[in-house]
Amino acid sequence: EFRAERNHQVVIAIDSGQLMAEPLATIPRVDHAINAGLLLSWFCLRTGDRVGFASFDERLRSWADPVSGNLAFPRLQRLSSDIDYHAVETNFTLALTEMSSRLRRRSLVVLFTEFLDTVTAELMIENVTRLAKRHLVIFVALRDPVVEERGLAAPISLQAMQEAVVANDFAKERVLVLERLRQAGVHCIDATPENFSMALINRYLDVKRRELF
């Protein structure tokens, strides 16, 4: 099915800033991202695509040009193992601008990151939107099931009611951010840890089937 669509470029870009250090299901978000990114890389290489890698926080921390072949996956494993947690705010302007300048041809950029609300996400939205004008972007975020549970919990106490209000506010803000990205042509995945990797693989296969990049 994919024989005529080989040799496309895919870049796995992982945010290692402070929000990605938060644990979900006892595992830091960034580790979920690394595992899903490696799985996707394996699929991409199997279908004949070239795969590159980037990690970033306040700046672009690592970069590897997209390549294919038998040695590509071990290289990605080595690069991902070097990702460290950094207690710094992610600078999307600096990191994504430099990343875009290194991409000579249209690519699929799979961006693993996280955000808090519409206010703090403004620069992220602006720079992801700019990136999506040249490249196909899949924006990948991990939804916290605990926040969802608190939003749906019965208000049996004042504290539970307050937690439910805060959780629902966060959920509404999240929907607004993702909707703005979708309107800019960005493909968004917002999944819980148990559905994270499979949702990403399915989205990759879908854009591949539709020849979107």
C-alpha angles and dihedrals in degrees: 000000000000098000094108093046103058128130098041117147122248123182121196106208117187125191111219097181127126098280090057091058092067113110123241117185086355091301124101115249091241091058090052087051093049093050093048092044093053092048091051091046091056091052092047093051091047091056092050101259125139114242129206132180139218137173125189147165120154086355140002103289101183138005135185123179117239113270138164134209139079095304096050098085097048087050091054091049091053093048094048091049089059093060111115131190115256124195092217134107114259114251103211093176095058098036100044094041091054091044092052092049090058094054109088096181138033109285143175106251114197105199118197111193145123139227139189110214145334094278098052091038095061097097091042091053092046094052097040088051090052090049090050091058089070103025141033106256128199108194110205124194133166117235115216110232091199091063090050091051092051091050091054097039120118110256096242092153140019091255092051090050092051091048091050092052092049092046092050091048090053090048092052092048090050092053091051093052094048092047092053090051092049091051087055090056097261118142108228131203118187107171140154118251095262093054098034104098097039092049089054095048091048092050092050091050090048096053089043092052091048091048092232094155 
